[in-house]
Amino acid sequence: MKRLFKGGTVVSGDGMRKLDLLVKGEKILASGEDLSFQDAEIVDVTGKLLFPGFIDAHTHMALEVSGTVTADGFDTGTKAELAGGTTCIIDFATQYKGETLAQALENWHRKADGESSCDYAFHLALSEWNDEISRELERVVREEISSFKLYMTYDNRVDDETMYEVLSRLKELGAIAGVHCENHGIISARLKEVLKNKGDRKDVSDYPWTRPKEAEAEAVGRLLKIARCVDTPVIVVHLSTAAGYREILRAREAGQTVYVETCPQYLLMDESRYSLPAEEARLYMIAPPLRKKKNQEILWQALREGRIQTISTDHCSFTKEQKDAGAQDFSRTPCGMPGAQERPALIWHFGVGEGRITPEQMCIYLSENPAKLYRLYPWKGALIPGSDADIVVWDPEAEWTMTADSMQSAAGYCPMEGTQIRGRAEQVYLRGELVAENGKVLVEKTGRYVRHGAGE
Ligand SMILES: [Zn+2]
């Protein structure tokens, strides 16, 4: 089966070109001007942009956290991704305490295999570190995983010594770590302080104060100094503050390689949401928290200058009922928000549409860079001969309104509810097959596991 996409403009990181694409089976066979081919089905994409399927390198599907499990498993979560134009996710398979890495991966495969509607790879979040895990890492890196996650806060946080050892081992194996950077001590102390001063922790407007920008900046700075001693690149995930960003610039000036990820929520929403009535405010409780508005332009500026490498969602969804676990104490609220389906349209509308970034940059941040950073390129992240035919037919003019009703997520709410958007994924092809159209998923559960090990 051959398909010829005719009349569209192919977007890549280094330009936009009027090119036709010939797809055979799951792969792109050829691209060129005015291609014709006898037995190919013609897909007329005149006036449309063709993006390489977007990659969401930061998702939490079916994650057990705060005594509950995320509202979206791989079933609904990946339908949301696909509906918005994302054809591959990299989810955080999480090693629970006492588990080997093999057990953690087996557990995540049980959640994802046969359920996922887009392709999926895993990062592995490490919660325990010892000689056995260090030995096991070699096989895992060689066979399937090249990126790992470490937390500097939460129960599974690593101390500085462990951070050093893990980064050293990953360097040895040719793998990389993404790190959640927040200072745990500041957060714990401030949570206690709220309780002491107010008698309870019901007022969600105190939440951002418990996770100040200094907590992020300190952790980013400390991580980068440890990485400098190890002499290895690292990834700062979900950067949310100008203060944290300054630490990154400083390290880069000293010659360090630092990759940075941010998320639409930090570009588009601010901490005033925590002053809404508590039950609504809890819906926006994420970690790191939404910040003061002035951070947004600095993050956008960094994207404009190419100093942030990827935009992911940190999709980690809970329903309003799940969020209500924090009614008597906001620190018991499961933290996280949905955003899988919204990301491409939000970045197009507020980024490209408002002149902050170019379409090429959108392609770089949502597709090309995550593919390169996580060893999926050029099978993913590019529309060139030999690549997977993951194609997003983007209608730059389509006007629509973002509402919870139009979302596939099981969260039941849309953080950007009511936003008028221009631009959307009109058709989404996964390895050559039309799987979603105008926000509706046509084909479910055909996602395939993607290995991205460093071996061979
Ligand atoms: Zn996350």
Residues whose N, C-alpha, C, O or C-beta is under 5 A from the ligand:
A	BS01	ZN	D314
